[in-house]
Amino acid sequence: MNRTEYANIILHRISDKKEEIKKQYNSSKNEIGYFWIDDLLPEDLALEISQVFPKKEDMVLKKSLKEDKYIAVQMNQYHSDLEEIIYAFQDERIVYLIAEICEIKQPIPDTSLYAGGLSMMGNSQFLQPHLDNSHDAKRELWRVLNLLYYVTPNWKEEYGGNLEIWPNGLKNDQITIFSKFNRLAVMATHNNSLHSVSPVVYDGFRKCVSNYYFSKEPLRKTDTFHVTSFRGRPEQKVLDQFLQVDNALRMGVRKIFKKGIVENSHIYKK
């Protein structure tokens, strides 16, 4: 399968569900807009993507107090189907259809896969509540949508590794979006798009294909520049204070060095 063939199938599926997912997004857009669509691809194709996912030894481990996960972004090192499915979501027809559903102006797919690509989480791995970096690597475009396509067959919600969004902050309950096999979840990214991934509590790996869309305009007029900003979970009071200090320090650095001090390695260098 090449990216155009994948895109044709995805486009048809989203088009069929357009009105349904538009209602879902509209009902949530005043807080953190989101929608999901199940059975995105024929099951056999989704299984093939899962089967060619790289092993953890062939991915990059990102482990800290903020996150614990495996990532892969240098796509020419992996099975060609993985690059094709990632870039299928960047097909112009799909980009503009999703942008229309979410009322995004001037959508721009992220060809460099800045913070996108592949991710995988195993037992005890997690992603703390956080706001994504507001911009692209060059700090020229605004990040506006996060697309997550889950490809682990037989994954159960109780295994963890689910997307959590916190529309009313950490003092209120989160909304859990199950990382169900063959499900595409789309989430708006702006200054209030606090989200996390629940810790995995199962001896297996939750696999995800991720993309971001950018725009020349922020999603909300009130949006401002920010680095990726992590928080502790509601019960992690001390960690939360530490992470807020860390966020402030990194923001201070970016006020002086607009593009940061160290080059971000999470970019596909073709």
C-alpha positions as CSV (number, residue, x, y, z in Angstrom):
1,M,0.0,0.0,0.0
2,N,1.2,3.5,-0.8
3,R,0.2,6.7,0.9
4,T,-2.4,7.6,-1.8
5,E,-4.1,4.2,-1.5
6,Y,-4.2,4.6,2.3
7,A,-5.5,8.1,1.9
8,N,-8.3,7.1,-0.4
9,I,-9.6,4.7,2.2
10,I,-9.2,7.2,5.1
11,L,-10.9,9.9,3.1
12,H,-13.9,7.7,2.3
13,R,-14.3,6.7,5.9
14,I,-14.1,10.2,7.3
15,S,-16.4,11.5,4.6
16,D,-19.0,8.8,5.5
17,K,-18.8,9.8,9.2
18,K,-18.4,13.6,8.6
19,E,-21.7,14.8,10.1
20,E,-21.4,12.5,13.1
21,I,-17.8,13.5,14.0
22,K,-18.5,17.2,13.3
23,K,-21.3,17.1,15.9
24,Q,-18.8,15.5,18.4
25,Y,-16.2,18.1,17.7
26,N,-18.7,21.0,17.9
27,S,-20.0,19.8,21.3
28,S,-16.5,19.9,22.8
29,K,-14.8,22.8,20.9
30,N,-15.5,25.5,23.5
31,E,-13.2,23.6,25.9
32,I,-10.9,21.1,24.1
33,G,-12.3,20.1,20.8
34,Y,-12.0,16.5,19.9
35,F,-13.5,13.6,17.9
36,W,-12.7,10.0,17.2
37,I,-13.6,7.6,14.4
38,D,-13.4,3.8,14.7
39,D,-12.6,1.2,12.1
40,L,-10.6,3.7,10.1
41,L,-9.0,1.1,7.8
42,P,-10.0,-2.4,6.9
43,E,-8.9,-4.6,9.8
44,D,-6.3,-6.5,7.7
45,L,-4.6,-3.3,6.8
46,A,-4.5,-2.0,10.3
47,L,-3.1,-5.4,11.5
48,E,-0.3,-5.1,8.9
49,I,0.7,-1.7,10.2
50,S,0.8,-3.1,13.8
51,Q,2.8,-6.1,12.6
52,V,5.6,-4.0,11.0
53,F,6.0,-1.6,13.9
54,P,9.6,-1.5,15.0
55,K,10.7,-3.3,18.1
56,K,11.6,-1.2,21.2
57,E,15.3,-1.8,20.6
58,D,15.0,0.0,17.3
59,M,13.2,3.0,18.7
60,V,14.4,5.9,20.9
61,L,13.5,5.8,24.6
62,K,12.4,9.1,26.1
63,K,12.4,8.7,29.8
64,S,12.2,11.3,32.5
65,L,9.8,12.5,35.2
66,K,7.7,14.0,32.4
67,E,7.3,11.0,30.1
68,D,8.4,7.4,29.5
69,K,7.8,6.1,26.0
70,Y,9.5,4.9,22.8
71,I,9.5,7.0,19.7
72,A,10.6,6.7,16.1
73,V,10.8,9.5,13.6
74,Q,13.5,8.6,11.1
75,M,11.1,6.8,9.0
76,N,13.4,5.6,6.2
77,Q,14.9,3.2,8.8
78,Y,11.7,1.3,9.2
79,H,9.2,-0.7,7.1
80,S,7.9,1.4,4.2
81,D,4.3,0.9,5.2
82,L,4.9,3.0,8.3
83,E,6.1,6.0,6.4
84,E,3.2,5.6,3.9
85,I,0.5,5.5,6.6
86,I,2.0,8.6,8.4
87,Y,2.0,10.6,5.2
88,A,-1.4,9.4,4.1
89,F,-2.8,11.7,6.9
90,Q,-1.0,14.5,5.1
91,D,-2.8,14.0,1.9
92,E,-4.2,17.4,0.9
93,R,-7.8,16.1,0.7
94,I,-7.7,14.7,4.2
95,V,-6.0,17.7,5.7
96,Y,-8.6,20.0,4.3
97,L,-11.5,17.7,5.2
98,I,-10.4,17.5,8.8
99,A,-9.7,21.2,8.9
100,E,-13.2,21.9,7.6
101,I,-14.7,19.7,10.3
102,C,-12.7,21.5,13.0
103,E,-13.1,24.9,11.4
104,I,-9.3,25.4,11.0
105,K,-8.0,28.0,8.6
106,Q,-5.0,27.4,6.4
107,P,-4.1,23.9,7.6
108,I,-0.5,22.8,7.0
109,P,0.6,19.2,7.6
110,D,3.9,18.6,9.3
111,T,6.2,17.0,6.7
112,S,9.1,17.1,9.2
113,L,7.2,15.1,11.8
114,Y,8.2,17.5,14.5
115,A,7.2,15.5,17.6
116,G,5.1,13.2,15.3
117,G,5.9,9.8,13.8
118,L,5.6,6.6,15.8
119,S,5.2,6.1,19.5
120,M,5.0,3.0,21.7
121,M,4.3,2.5,25.4
122,G,4.8,-0.6,27.5
123,N,4.2,-1.6,31.1
124,S,4.5,1.3,33.5
125,Q,5.2,3.9,30.8
126,F,3.3,7.1,30.7
127,L,3.0,10.7,29.6
128,Q,2.3,13.4,32.2
129,P,-0.4,16.1,31.7
130,H,1.0,18.7,29.4
131,L,0.4,21.4,26.8
132,D,2.1,20.7,23.5
133,N,4.6,23.2,22.2
134,S,2.6,26.0,20.6
135,H,4.7,26.2,17.4
136,D,6.6,24.3,14.8
137,A,10.4,23.8,15.1
138,K,11.1,27.1,13.3
139,R,8.6,28.9,15.4
140,E,6.8,30.2,12.3
141,L,3.5,28.2,12.4
142,W,1.0,27.5,15.1
143,R,0.2,23.9,16.2
144,V,-3.6,23.4,15.9
145,L,-4.5,19.7,15.6
146,N,-3.1,16.5,17.0
147,L,-4.0,13.2,15.1
148,L,-3.4,9.9,16.9
149,Y,-4.1,6.6,15.1
150,Y,-4.0,3.5,17.4
151,V,-2.9,0.2,15.9
152,T,-2.6,-2.4,18.8
153,P,-5.0,-5.3,18.2
154,N,-7.0,-6.6,21.2
155,W,-6.0,-3.6,23.4
156,K,-8.4,-3.1,26.3
157,E,-9.2,0.2,28.0
158,E,-8.2,-1.2,31.4
159,Y,-4.6,-1.8,30.0
160,G,-4.0,2.0,30.2
161,G,-2.1,3.9,27.6
162,N,-5.3,5.9,26.9
163,L,-5.5,9.6,25.8
164,E,-6.7,11.8,28.6
165,I,-7.9,15.4,28.2
166,W,-8.4,17.8,31.0
167,P,-10.9,20.5,29.7
168,N,-11.4,22.0,33.1
169,G,-7.9,21.7,34.5
170,L,-6.3,19.2,36.9
171,K,-8.7,20.0,39.7
172,N,-11.5,18.4,37.8
173,D,-12.0,14.9,36.2
174,Q,-10.4,14.1,32.9
175,I,-12.1,12.7,29.9
176,T,-10.6,9.4,28.8
177,I,-10.4,8.5,25.1
178,F,-9.7,4.8,24.8
179,S,-6.7,3.9,22.5
180,K,-8.8,1.4,20.7
181,F,-7.4,-0.6,17.8
182,N,-8.0,1.0,14.5
183,R,-9.3,4.3,16.0
184,L,-8.3,7.7,14.9
185,A,-8.5,10.4,17.6
186,V,-8.2,14.1,16.7
187,M,-7.7,16.8,19.3
188,A,-7.4,20.6,19.1
189,T,-4.2,22.1,20.4
190,H,-4.3,25.6,22.0
191,N,-3.3,27.2,25.3
192,N,-5.9,25.1,27.3
193,S,-5.4,21.7,25.6
194,L,-4.0,20.0,28.6
195,H,-3.8,16.2,27.9
196,S,-1.9,13.1,29.0
197,V,-1.6,9.4,28.5
198,S,-2.5,7.1,31.3
199,P,0.2,4.7,32.6
200,V,0.2,1.3,30.9
201,V,-0.6,-1.5,33.4
202,Y,-0.2,-4.4,31.0
203,D,2.6,-6.5,29.7
204,G,2.3,-5.4,26.1
205,F,2.8,-2.3,23.9
206,R,0.3,0.3,22.9
207,K,1.3,1.5,19.4
208,C,0.4,4.8,17.9
209,V,0.9,6.7,14.6
210,S,0.8,10.4,15.2
211,N,0.7,13.6,13.1
212,Y,0.2,17.3,13.8
213,Y,-1.3,20.0,11.6
214,F,-0.2,23.6,11.8
215,S,-1.6,26.9,10.6
216,K,-0.4,30.5,10.1
217,E,-3.0,31.5,12.6
218,P,-3.5,30.2,16.2
219,L,-6.6,28.2,16.9
220,R,-7.8,30.9,19.4
221,K,-7.0,34.6,19.4
222,T,-5.9,34.4,23.0
223,D,-3.2,31.7,22.3
224,T,0.4,32.7,23.1
225,F,3.7,31.0,22.6
226,H,4.7,28.3,25.0
227,V,7.1,25.4,25.2
228,T,5.9,21.9,25.9
229,S,4.7,22.4,29.5
230,F,4.3,19.5,31.8
231,R,2.3,19.1,35.1
232,G,2.0,16.5,37.8
233,R,-1.2,14.6,38.2
234,P,-3.7,15.8,40.8
235,E,-2.2,13.5,43.5
236,Q,1.4,14.4,42.5
237,K,1.7,17.8,44.4
238,V,5.5,17.9,44.8
239,L,6.1,16.7,41.2
240,D,3.7,19.3,39.9
241,Q,5.5,22.1,41.7
242,F,8.9,20.9,40.3
243,L,7.5,20.7,36.7
244,Q,6.0,24.1,36.9
245,V,9.4,25.5,37.8
246,D,11.0,23.6,35.0
247,N,8.4,25.0,32.6
248,A,9.2,28.5,33.7
249,L,12.9,28.1,33.3
250,R,12.6,26.7,29.8
251,M,10.3,29.5,28.8
252,G,12.9,31.9,30.1
253,V,15.5,30.4,27.9
254,R,13.2,30.6,24.8
255,K,12.7,34.3,25.5
256,I,16.4,34.8,24.9
257,F,17.0,32.0,22.4
258,K,14.0,32.0,20.1
259,K,14.6,28.6,18.6
260,G,16.2,27.0,21.7
261,I,19.8,26.2,22.5
262,V,19.8,22.5,21.4
263,E,18.5,21.4,18.1
264,N,15.4,19.2,18.6
265,S,16.2,15.7,17.4
266,H,12.6,14.7,17.0
267,I,12.5,15.7,13.3
268,Y,12.6,13.5,10.2
269,K,15.8,14.2,8.4
270,K,15.3,13.0,4.9
